């Protein structure tokens, strides 16, 4: 009994529809089967992307074909194939140039004559791409081959659709896994406590309680290292969205070319290296909270797209025309004066007003009085078990030095300083003690005391915080400028080493240095 060659070709492909296969392997099998059904020298599967056709798989063509992008307007044969609803056969003497001339494997030079066959693929009744067949024999294809190709194209379209569905399911599972991971981080990790008893700290805590229960956008402002991210975490933890993820993005840590993709996601082929679809931070935060740190670093073009999402809840992934709706509460943070950035034309006024529906200022450590000792105690206790100590404490002189210091790097600087001082103190003791006291020398603040503003002023001379603000700023700027310059000299101009020494993010240090005109 003679077996139907078309049926013999299609049955294995039908079986493949229910199998989990990598896209490349699925399409390789498809072209291998096509070449077995209609023997020829080369086959290709191309996907329609806008005004061009992108090769996804080739069999018999040179590998560089996969890197080519065939603009339909420049290739009349491909245009004819995509516009015709069924298979098309180009005669050997057809005068239209062939896009594969010179690309057939094992042949050098231009192909003067050969036989060509092609068929469009329709997915959900919409043009998806093309199947093409090329033969060096000018009389290879016949009329019966057109019928076989049309039948094969129907299964090829089903293969493409099945692959898309499996890819969508995998991406959806990946999306849910990312959300689950984010939720687990948000719920499983205990957020660091906002420690303090000063009047300014207590006022901040009251503001957090007031705004947390609403869905208002919050703009957290404050100097580098004051704990703006902890404030954002506290707002989310006390909000009605606390059972959903808190997704964070540092806008200053990404190249400008990747910011849009990180925020809004992208589709396959949106840019070089976009090998698949990717959900952005907005979609991951759907139902929860999105925290944008260093929002003042966003490029103006991205600011416009961010504003649109905040206004309508609609976003488009990079490279896609399809809209997605998201329900996200936005919290932003910056160490810049955004009002000044607006006046300078570096930040959109409409976005600024949209973000700062409820502004929150986190006070710098130098305005929080003895809170520095409470925070120091917290960091000392964190370091104590790591160093295997029964007790880790500060001498009275060290406590006074910490209170007197101006803290240009704020709480983050204090955290790093306590960690370094603890290690130094332990290394300086020849006999390991279970109780270790950190002195002024361990803190390496001796030189800093002399430069700190009001270091020797008595409490009676201090006045109110408001009166000091105008005097402190120039002094603090001068102090920071000197600190950075001295560190640069010690590290021979290595900015990364300076950032590590000062406990600052490299990008934040660069911005601070620019503002202070440090070279």
N, C-alpha and C positions, 0 to 999 in steps of 0.2 A: 504494500500500500504506500503510495507516494504521499509524503507529508507536505502540507501547504507551507511554503517558505515564509510567507508573511506571518502566519500563525506561529510558526516555530521561532520567529524573531520576537514577536510581541509577548509571548507567554513569560519568558524570563523577566522582561521589563515590568510586566504586570505584577509579578512576584516581588520585584524590587520596591514597588510602591509602598508596601507594608513594612519594609526593612529600614532600620536606622543606618544610613550611610552618610559619610561626609559628602558635601556638595560636589567636590572635585571627582570623587569616585562614582557618584551617581551619574554625573554628566559624561564621564569617561565611558561608562558602560553603555550609555545611550548612543554615543557616536560610534562605538565599536559595533553595536547591533545594527546601526544604520548602514555602516560600511559593509557589514556582512549581507544585509538585505539587498543593497544596491552597490555592488563592487565598484569602487572608484579609487582615486589617488589621494583625495583629501576631503575631510568634512569639517564643519565648524558649527558651533552653537553661539549665537550672538544675542545679547540683551539690549533692548532699546532703552536708552537713557537720554531723554530730551531730544536733541537733534543729532545724536550720534549712536552708533552701534558699538557695543563693547564685547569683545570675544571672551566668553567664559570657559570654553573648552575647544580644543582643536585636535584633529587626528590626521596626520599626514602633512600638516603645515609646520613651518619653522616655529620654534618656541617664541621668537620675538613677536609673533603675531598676537600673542596674548597681551602684549604691552601696547598695541596699537588701538587708536580710537578712530573709527571710520565715520566721518561726518557725512550724513546722508546727502547733503547738497553737493558734495564733491564726488560722489560715487553713484552714477546713474543706474547701474545694475542693482545695487542695493536698494535704491529708491524704488525701482520698478518692483522688486520683490516685496517690499513692505507695503506698497500701495495695492498690490493684486491680492484678492482674497484667497486664492488657491495656489497650487504649485506653478512655477514658471520655468520653462525650458528655453535657454538661450542657445541658438544655433551656433555651430562652429564658426560661421562667417559673420557673426554678430559684430557690428562695429563699435559697440559700447566697451570702454576699457574695463578690464577685470581687476578688482581690488587685490586679488591674490597673485597677480602676475609676479613671478620670481620668488614666491614664498613657498611653493610646493617643495617638500623635502627631497633631497637627492637630485635636484635639477638646478643647473646653473644657467643664468641668463634669462631673457624674456620669453614668456610663453606666447608664441605666435598664434596658435590655434589650439583650442581644447573645448571640451563639452561641459556645460554648466547647468546645474539644476538647483532650485531653491524654493523655499516655502515659508510663509510667515507663521508664527505661533501666536494663537489667541488665548489669553487667560481671562476668564470672566468676560468674554466677548470683546476684550480690549487688546490691541496689538502689544505683544510682550517682547518679541524678538524674531529671529530668523534661524532656519536651518539651511545650510548651503552644502552642495556637493560639487566637486570638481574632478574631471578626468582628463588625462593627457590624450586619450583616444578620442578624436573628434566625433566618433559615431557610437560612443559608449551608451548613451541614454536613449530610451525609446518611449513611445506613448504610454505603454503599460507601466513604466516606471513612475509616471505622474500619479497614477491611481495608488500605487504602493506608497509613494511618498506622502500623499494626502492622508492615508490611513495611519501611517507612522507618525505624522505630525500631530494627530489627535492624541495619541498616547504620549508623545513628547510633551505636549501641553499639560497633560495630566501629571507627568513626571515633574515638570517645573512647578505646578501648583502644589503638588504634594511636598516638594522640597521647601517651598515657601512656607507652607503650613507648619512643617516640622521646625524650620528655622524660627518662625514666629513663636511656636510653643517653647522652644529652647530659650529664646530671648525673654519671653514672659516669665519662665521659671527663673532665669538669671536675675530679672528685675525683682521678682518676689524675694529671691535669696538676698539680694542687696538690701532690700527694705528690711528683711528679717534680721540681717546682720546689723543694720543701723539701729533697729529697734532694740536688739539685744545689747548693743553697746550703750544705748541710752538708758535702758532699764537695769542692765546687769552691773554696770560700773557705777559705784557711788560717786555722784558729782562732788567735787571738792567744795568744802564749806567756805562760805564767805565770812571770814573771821574779822571781828573788830568791835570796838565799843565806843569809838569816837562819835561826836555829834554828826559829822559829815557822813560817816559810814552808816549810822542809824537812819539818817535821812534817806540815803540811797536804798536801804532795805525796805523802807516804807513805800518808796516809789515803785519798787519791784512788785510789792504786794498789790498796789493799786492797779498797775497795768497788766499784770500776769493773767488775770481772769478774762480779759478782753481779747479781741482779735486785731487790735490796732497794730499798725507797723511801728516798730521801735527803732530809734537811732541812738546807739550807745556811743558816746564820745569820751575821749580821755587820752592821756599820753600813753606811749608804748609801755607795756608791762604792768598796767594797773589792774588787769583782770577783767577785761571787757568780755572775753569768751565765757568766763565763769558767771558773769551777770546774765548773759544770754541763756546759759544752761539753767540758771535759777528761774528765769522768766518762763522757760518752757516747762520745767518741772512743776511749776505752780499753775500751769494753764490747763484749760479743758482739753488740750491736745497732747497731754503728757503721756497718753498710752500709745501715741504714734511717734514715728522717728523724728529726731532732731538731726538734720543733715547740715553739715558745715562745709564752707568753701572759703579758702583764703584767696582773695582776688589778686593779691600781690605776688602770690607764689607761682602763678601760671604765666607762660608766654601769652602775649596778646592773641596769637593765632589759635590758641586752645580754649580761651575763656568762653566763647560762644558755645562750643561743643560741650564743655563741662556744665554750663548752665542749662542749656536747652536740648542737649543730645544731638545726634546726627544719624543720617541714614547711610547705607552702604554706598560708597563711591562719592560721598560729599566732598572729600578732599583726599589727597595722597595719603595712603595708610588707613583709610576708613574701610576696613574689610568687612564690616558688618554694622548692623544698627546698634545704637547705644543710647540708653536712657540718660538724660541729664539730671542734675541735682533737683530741679523743680519737680520732675516726675517722681524721683525717689522720695521727695518730701511730701508728696500728695497726701493730704489729710493731716499732716504734721506741721513742722516748723523748719524753715530754711534760714540758716545763719550765714550772712555774707560778711566775713571779716575783711577789713581794709577795703571797704566799698569805694572809697575815694580814688582807688587805683584803676577803676574800670574805664576802659576807653569810651569816648563819647558815642561811638557807633553802637556799642553794646548797651550803653545807658538807655538809648532810645528803645531798644528791644525789651530791656528789663521793664521800662515804664509801661509798655504795652501789656506785658503779662500781669503786672500789678493792677492795671486798670480793668482788664477784661478777663483775666484768668486763662486766656488762650495763648498757646505757644506753638511754634513750628520748629521741628528739629532741623538742624542745618542740612540743606540740600533737599528738603521736602516741602511740598505745598499743603500737606495735610495738617490740620489743626488738632491740638490736644488740649483738653480742659483740665486745669489743676486747681485744687483748693489748698492754698499754702499760706501760712502766716509768716511774714518776713520780719526778721530782726537783722539789722545791719550795724556795723561798728566801724569806726574810723578814728585815727589819731590826727586827722587833718581838720582844719576849720572849713567845713563845707560851704558855709555862707561866703567865705572869702574866695573859695574855689569857684563858686557860682559867679561872683563879681569878676573874677579873672577869666571867665569863659572856659574853665576846665571841667566844669560840672554843670549838668542841666538843672535849671531852676525848678522845672516841673517835677523832676525826679527827686530833687532835694526835699521839696514840700511833701511829696508822696511818702518818702522814707521817714521823715521827721514828724509824723503825726504825734508821736509821743517821744520827745527827746529825753535821754537820760545821760547825765554827766557823771562819770566815775572819778572821784577825787584822787589826785596823786598822793603817794604815800607821805610826802612831806607835809601835807595838810591834815594828816590823820593822827598827829601827836603820838601817844604811847601805843597806838595800834601796831607800830613796828615791832614792839617787844612781844605782843601776842602772836604776830605772824612768825617772828623768829622762833618762838617756842614751838609753834606748829612744825616748822621746818627742822628744828633740832630733834624733835621726837620722830620725824620721818627718817632722819639719818642715823639715829641711835641704834636701832636693831640691825641696820645694814653694816654698821661698824662693829657689832658685837659688844656694845657697851651697856652697862647698867644705867648709867646716867650721862647725859651730855648737856652741859649748862654754859651760861655766859657769866663772866666775872662782872662785878659792878661797873668797872671801867669800860668793859666792852659794851654793856647795855647803854651807858651814857654816850659812847661813840656812835652807836646805831641810831639813837634818837637825834643826835646832832647832825648826822649826815644828810645831805640834800636828796639823795636817791634819784638820780637822773633816769635810772632804769626801772624804778618803782618796785613792785612786789616781785617781779621776775628777777630783777637784779638781786634782791634780798635772798631769794631762794637759792640762786647760784652761788652767792657769796657764802651763805651758811654751809652749803655742800663742800665748797673748796676749803673753807676755814676748818671744817671738821676733819677733813683728810690731812691738812697740813699739821693740825694740832696732834693728831694721832701719830703722824710720821715723826714729829719732833720729840716724842716721848720714847726714850730708849727702852723703858720698861712699860709694857702694856698695862694701862690702868683701866679698871672697870668704871671709874668715874672720871670724866674728862671735862675740864673747864677750858673754854675758849677765851683767850685774852685779846687785847687790842692788837697785839702784834700778829696774832693768827688771822685777824680780820683784814690786815693790810690796809687799814683806813687811816694810818697816822698822817700821811701826806694829804689825805682828803679832808681831814678835820680842819686844816689850815685854810683850805679853799672853800669850805662849806659856808654859806651865808648864815650870819647870826650865830655862828658856832659858840661865841663867847658871850653872847648877849644874855642878860638876866631875864627872867620871866617878866619883870616889870617893864623892861625895855621893848618887849616884843610887840605890843599892841594887838589889834585884831587881825584875823586872816586877811580881810579885805584890804586893810591898810598895808599889809606886807606884800600883797600880790604884785603891785607895781614895782616894788623894790627887788623882790625876789627874782623876777623873770630875767632881767639883765645879768644878775649875779649867777643864776643857774645856767644861763646860756654860756657865760664866760667859763664857768666851771666845767660844763660838758665839753666845750671846745678844747679846753686844756687837757681833759681826760683822754679824749679821742686822739689828740695830737701826740700825747706822751705814749699812748698805747701803739700808735702807728710807728713811732720811732723805735719802740722796743721790738716790734715785730717786722721792722724793715719794710713797711708799706704793705704788709699782707692784711687786707681788709677782712678776710675770712677768720684769721687768727684774732684780730681785734674784736670781731663780733662774738667769738667764743669766749674770750676773756671777759667781755662786758656783759655776757648773758643776753645779748640782743639778737634778734633775727637779722640776717644779712641785709635784706631789703629795707628794714626799718632803720638800720644803722646808716645805710647809704642816704636815705631821705633826711635823717637827722643831720648828717654831715653836710649835705647840700644846704639845708636851712641855716646851719651855723657857719657856712662858708669855710669848712675845713678841707684842706687840699693835701 
